[in-house]
Amino acid sequence: MAQQYDNRNDNIKVWINGELLHRNEAKVSVFDSVVQGGDAVWEGIRVYKGKIFKLNEHVNRLMESAHTMDFKNIPSPKEIIDAIKKTLIANDMFDEAHMRLTLTRGEKITSGMDPQLNTKGCTLIVLAEFKRPIYPHEGIKLITASIRRNGPSNLDSKIHHNNLINNILAKIEANYANADDAIMLDDRGFVSETNATNIFIIKAGKLSTPHATACLPGITRKTILEIAKKADIPHEERDISVSECFNADVVFTTGTMGELTNVYEIDGRMIKSAQNNDIFKQLKEQYKQLTEYEGVTIQ
């Protein structure tokens, strides 16, 4: 299991609608929409050396997801950012920290699916924990899941929503296969992403990643494409099959929780070592440099 409990989180305080509560007291109502139907949107945000990396991009995506979901009485970006900073300061978290930022449709007057039952406005949760990048240094093993990733005809993956059942089912398949995560395909059989991250391949000096048709166009994914453009690394977004991943020079995943992680095995096929690939090393090093000087200062 990639994630383990960190004892530094024993007494963390969690922000819920303006209150900072001990983790044991931090709760939402059974009538909250996130409980009733997974009706919420979220972001994962990481803290490096006193700075919140890509904060504005994450908050903007949260706001766009909430707007798409037609949430009412949404907190302003300033209110959300203030809540984030206050939570980090209260927990003395200035490095090696990760936040799960959740915005729900709010509490209902009675149980039910209809958003008209929500009359109290949104619920904002800021859960900050001490958490290093979760994947092991040596890389990860993947399998291909039978569960397909949603496309826009079913549930648009551009909405960063909390209803993650298909991702969870794919992760269950990975668990039973003794793998770290699972590759999810789109409804045409092309690679979309993993259950938790975006995915890239490098082949013959070219960087490729799937179209953001049935995957979340992640912020780390976007950052890697921007690094590649500035560094004149040939790159493209295109349809990628699983067999291409088997035979790539490098396969790696990207995400806020795990940063850049090389993949050493897929469906029992060994993948070439990313550690000796110049392009992968360059991308990883430049991403690390960005995290060291970019970001919004906490204090």
N, C-alpha and C positions, 0 to 999 in steps of 0.2 A: 504494500500500500504506500503510494507516494507521499501522502500527507500523514504526519504524526503530530501528536499533541505537544505543544510547547508550554512548559511550566511558567513561562513569563506571562502567560495569559490567565493565570489563576484568578486575578482580581481586576480584570479589565472592566471599564465602564462603557456602556453602550448607549448611544443617542437614540431616543424614541420620542419624536414629536416635541422637541424642546427640553426633554429631561435626560440627564446622564444617570444611568442606573447600573448598579453592579450586575455582572453577567447573570447571576442567579435570580435577579429581580427583573431582568429585561424581558418583557413579554408583550405580545399584542393580543387583542381581543379575539375570541373565537368567532366573532362576527366580522372580523377584518377580511377583506376581499382576497388577501393572499392565502388565508386559511380556507375560505369558501371555494375558491376556484383557481388558485395560482395566478390571480389577477393582479399582477405587479410587474414592474420593470426593474432592472438592476444594472450595476456596473461593478467591475473589479478594478481597483486602483492601487498602485504601489507607491511606497515612500522610500526615497533614497537620500540619505545624508541631509535631512532637514528640508527636503523639497518633495512636493507631490508631482509625480511624473505624469504628463499629459492630462492634467486635471481638467482644463477647459474643454478638451476634446471629449473626455468621458462625461462631463456634466451636460455638454451639448447633446451627446447621443442619448443620455437619459431623458432630456427634455423632449427630444424628437420622438422617442419611443412612447413617452407619456401622452404626447399630442396625438400620435397615431392611434393610441388606445382610447382617446377621447376622455382622459382624466379631467376632472374638474378641480378648481382651486389648487392648482399646482404651485408649489413653492417656487420662488424666483431662483435663478442661478446664484445670486448673491446669498440668499438664505441657505441654500444647500452648501455652498462653499464655506460659509461661516460655521455651519454645523460640523462640517468635516474638520476644520481647523480646531474648533473647541474640543472635539472628541480626541484628536491626536494630542493636543496639549494636556488634556485631563489625564491621559494615559502615559504621558511622557514618551510618546512614540515619534522618533525622528529618523529612524533608520530600520531596515529589515522588517518593515511593516507592510501589511496588505489590508485593504478595506473592501468590505462587501457593502456597497451602497444600494439600498432598496427603497423604492417608492411604490407604495400600493395604492389602489383606488380608494382605500380607506375603509372605515367601519360602516357596516350596513345596519339599517334599523331592524331588520329581521333576516333570517337566512334566505338565500335565493340568488339566482343568477343575474337578475335584472340590475344594470348599473343605476337605474333610477332609485334603487333602495339605498344608494350611497348618498348621504346628505351631510356628512361631517367633514368632507375634504380628504385630502391624501394623508397617508401615514408615511413619514420619513424615518428610515432606520439607517444609522451609520454604525456598522460593526467593524471595528479596527482590531487587528490581531498582529502580534509579532509572528512573522511567517517569512522564512527565507524562500527563494524559488524552489518549487516542490519536487522537480524531477531530478533523478540522480545524475551525477557528473558523467557517468559512462554512457548515458543515453537511455532510451526506452524501447520496449518491444510492443508492436501493434498487431492486432488482427483486424480482418475486415468483418464488420458487423452485418447481420442480415437486415437490421433496422435501417430504413432509408431516412435521409435528412429531408425535412420539410422544404418544399419549394413554394413560390409565391401563390400557386393555385390552391394550396392548403393553408399554410400559415407562413407569412413572409418572414424569412430569417433576418431581415433588416430590423425587425422589432426585437429589441433585446429584452425579452419577456421571461418571466419566472416559470412558465409552463414547460418544463424541461423533460417531460416523460420520455420522449423518444431518445434523447441523449442518455438518460439514465438507463434505459433498456439496453442501449448499445454498450454502456459501461459495464452492465451486469454480464453481458456476453464476454467482454474482455476479462472480467474477474474470473469467470469460470474457465477461461482459456489460459489463465496465469499470465496475462499480458497487462501492460500498464494502461493502455487505452485502446480504443477501437476506431478504425477508419469508417466513416459513414459515406455511403454513395448517394448520388442524387437519383431521381426517378428514371434516369436514362442509363444508370450504371457507371457513371463517371465519378471520380473522387470529389467529394465536397469538402469535408474537413474531418477532424476527429470529433469524438463526443465532447471534447473540452478545448480544442485549439484549432487554429488554421494550420495548413500544411504546405510545404514547399518541396520542390525537387531541384537538384542541380545535375545537368547532363551536358557533357561536352562544353563546359564553360558558360552555359546559359541557365539562368534562374527562372523557374516556372512555378506558378501557383494557380489553382482552379479559379475560374470565373466566380464572382460573388453572386451566383444565381441562387444556389441552395445552401449558402453558408453565410455566416456573419462576416462582413468585411471588417475584420478586427483592427483595432488601433495599432497593435504591434505589427500586424500584417502590413498595414499602410506605411508604417515607419520603415520597415525593411525594404519595401518597394521604393521609398524615397531615398534611402541610403544607396540602393543599387543604382538609381538614376544619377545621383550626384557623383558616384564613383565610376560611372560609365561601365557598369556591369550589365551585359545583355540580359534582359528580363522580359517576361510576358505573362499575361493572364490567358489561360486556355483550358480546354478540356484535357484532363489527365486520367488515364486508366490505371487500374491497380498494377497491371503488368509493367507499366512504365516505372512505377515506384520500385518494383522488384529489381529493375535493372538500372536504376539511376546511380549516378556517382555519389550523390548525397540525398538523403531525405531528412528534413527537419521540421519541427513544429514551432509555432509562435503563439504567444499569449502573455498577458500580464502576469498570470500566476507562475508561469514557468520560463518566461523569456524565450530564448532560442535553445531548443533541445534536439540533439541529433537522434535519429532512429536507426537502430542497428539490426532490427529484424522485423519483417512483416509476414504474417501467415507462414512462419517457419523458414522463410527465405532470408538469408543473411544479406545485409546491405553494406556496401563499402564504408569504410571509416570516414566520418565527417571530420575527424580531428586533424587529418592530414590534407584536407582540401583548402586551398588558398582562399577561394571565394567565401566559403563558410567561415573560416577564421577571420576574414576581413569584415564580414557582416556582423559577426558576434562582437568583435572588438569595437567597431564603430557604434554599435548599439550600446555597449557598456559605457563608452565615452559620453553618449547622449544622456544617459541616466545620471552621470556625474555632474553635468553642468546645466541641464535643462530642468525646468519644473517651477512650480509656484511655491515660494517660501512659506513655511508654516507659520513662523512668527515674524 
